[in-house]
Amino acid sequence: MPPEKNTDVITADAQAAALQAILAAHGRPATEVLAGADAARERLTSASPQTTEGPYYVDTDGEVHQRADIAEGRPGVPLQLRITVLSADQGSPVPGATVEVWHCDALGYYSGHLAHDPDTLPTMNESGHVPPSDGSRFLRGGQPTDADGAAEFNTIYPGWYFTRSIHIHTKVRVEGREVYTGQLYLPEEYNEAVEAFPPYNQHTTLQRLPNKDDLVYRSAGGADLLLDVNPVDSDRLERGLTASFTLTVTVP
């Protein structure tokens, strides 16, 4: 069970102040400090902006849990996620690639890290990761792309956590080789709407950070990584949303 937390509201301004304190203490770019050593690692270039995998990635030595339904019953607004992978050189679909996704739940918790309070900064190891505290793996999984280069997932709309706006992490591997690592973002109009629904509205201790105030979004091409989101029922957003994005990657 997640640990109890205090009931004081942590505002967006307080989160910004915390980031400034990190900058002052480390004398390094905020995105590198938050992401650890991975942010400094060179990535393969591609048409889609790349960024760090973040501290909550659970390394499986390339053996991704293959499944389309990653929700595992976690409460939240249903989200049908479709990611299409195209070759940056030819603009053609990349079939047979593995698309891996992971994100936090409606209250900001990542599976494998239920001991960490999402209202606080994590303590990372030398590789820039938070060591897993448990064996849960909800809201994580991978799928092979089809003939159109597309992989689909049934999940929920993510919540938010300290210093970060709402986002979904993704990796793409081709023939076992990592060719893309990035973060996809949700449009503010839907972020604002979803946070009013349960269980999102129960996360009252941390003010949701908008995209414009997220340093990773601002410094790593976040405006070019916004998912195309549409409601399943325009009159009842809580019934579910669809989200799609086309990634262009450099294929080895």
N, C-alpha and C positions, 0 to 999 in steps of 0.2 A: 504494500500500500504506500502511496506517496506520503511523505512526511507532512505534518501540519505546518502552516505558515502563519505569519502575523497578518492582520487585516488592514494594515496601512496601505493606501494606494500609492504605487510608484508611478509618478507622472512621466510623460515623454521628456520633459525638461530634465528631470532627475536622471533619466537614462542617458541623455546627451552629456550631462555633467560627468557621469561615470565613465563614458568613453573618453572625454577630455582628460580625466585623471589617468586613464590607461596610456594615452598619448604622452602625457608629461612624464610618467614613470618609465616608459620604455624608449622614448625618443624615436619611435618607429611608426610607419603608417598604421592607422587604426585597423584596416582590414587585415593586415599581416598579423597584428597582435591578436585580434579576435580569432583568426583562423589557425594560428600557429605556423609551423614551418611549411605547411602545404601551400600557403599563399605565395611563398617565395619560389616554389618549385616551378621550373619551366614546363609549360603545357604545349601540346601540339596546337598549331594555329588552325583556326577554322573560321567560317563566316559567322557563326554564332558565338557571341562573347562567352568566355569561360571564366570560372572563378573557383575558389577553394571548395573542397567537399565538406568543410566544416568539422567541428569537434565531435559531432554525434554519429559519424559514419562508423558502422560496424564492419570491420575488415573480415571477409570470408575467403581470402586467398583466391578470389575470382570465381568461387563457387556460389553463385547467386541463387537464392531461393526462388525457383521459377513458379510463379503463380500470378493470376490476373486479379483475384480478389484478395486485397491486402488489408481490408478494414478489420477483419477479425471481430466484428461486432462492436467496434468502438463507436460510441454515440457521436452524432454530428450530422450535418447536412450532407447527403450522398453526393459524391462527385464522380462522374465518369470521365476519366482522363485518357486522352489519346495523344501520343507523341509520335511524330513521323520523322524519320531520319533520311536525309538526302545527302548525296555526295557533293561537297563544295566545288569539286572540279567540273563535274558534268551535270549537276542538278538533277540527277536520277535517283530513284529510291535505292536504299541499301537494305535488301532483304537478308534475314539471317543474323542481323546484329542483335546484341542483347542490350535492352534498355532497363536500367535499374533505377528505381525511385525510392525515396524515403522522406518522411516529414513528421512533424509533431502532431499530437492529437488535439482535440478541441480546447484543452486546457493548457497546452504548451509542453506536454511531456513527450519525450522520445522513448520509444521502446528500447529496452536494454539499459535505460538510464533513469529508472523510476525513483532512484534515491536522490536525484538532483532536483532541486527546486527551480522551476523555470523562471522564477522572478529574480534570479541571481545569476551572476556570471559564473561559468563553470571553471573548475580547476583542471587544466590540461597538462598532459605529459609532454615529453620532449618532442614527440611527433605531432603535437598540436591536437591531440584527441583526448576525449574523456573516456577512461577505461570503463567498460560496461559494468553495471552493478547487478544485473539480473539477466535471465534468459528470455525475457519477452521479446518478440520480434514483430509486433503489429505495425501496420503502416510502412512495411518494407517489403520489397520484392522485385522480381525482374521478369521480363517477357521478351521472347524473340520477335523481331519485326517480321511482318508478312511480306507478300510480294509487292505491296505498295510502300514498304518501308515503315509501316505503322505498328505500334504496340499499344495495347489498351489495358487500363487498370480500373477496377472498381474500388474506390476509396472514400474518404470523407474530406470535406473542406478543412484545411489545416487551421489551427489556432495560432497564437502568437506567444513569444517569450522575450526575455530581457534583451533589449537593444536591437531586436530584429522585427522587421515587418513580416507579413504572412508570405510564405514561400514554400516551394517544393524542390528538393535536391534531386539531381539526376546524373547518371553516368551512362555512357555508351561504350560498348566494347565490340570490336569487329575481329573475329577469329581469335578471341581471347586477349586482344590488345586494346588497352584503354585509349579511346580517341576523343572523348569529350567528358568534361566534368563541369557542371554548372548548377545554377539555381534559377527556377522559373517563378514568376511572381503573379499574384492575383490582382485584378483591377480594383481600385479603391471603392468604386461604386458597389461592388459585391462584398468587399471587406466590411464596409459600413453596414450593409444590409444583414450579412450573416452574423455579425457580432451581437445583434439584437435577439437572436434565437438561442434557446437552450441547446447544449450546455455551455455555449460560448459566453453567454451573458452571466454565467457563474464565475468567470475569471475577472473578478472585480478588484483584485489586488494589484493589477498591472495594467496601466493604460496602453492600449494598442498603439504601436508605432506605425504611422503611415509610411508608404513607400518613399516619399520624398525626404524623410528623415532617417532612412536606413543607409548607413555608410557603405555597406556592400552594394546595395542597389545603385547608389549614386556613383560609386567609383568603378563598378564592373559592368557597365552597360545594361543596367536593370530595365531601362525604358525599352530596350530591344528584346527583352525576355518576358514580356507580359503575355500570359495565356489569353487566348480568345475564349471567353466564358459566355455561356447562354443558359437560361433557365429551362428546365424540363417543362415547367408549368409557370408561365409568366405571372399568374395570379397567386401562386403559392411557391415562393422560392425555397421554402423549407423542404419541399418534395424532392429537390435535387437540382443539380447543375451539371452541364457538360463543359469540359475545358480541353482545348487542343493547342498544340504548338508544333511547328516544323523546325527541327534542328538541322543545320547544315554542318557537316563534319568533314575533316580531311581523312580519307580512307587510305590506309597504308598499302 
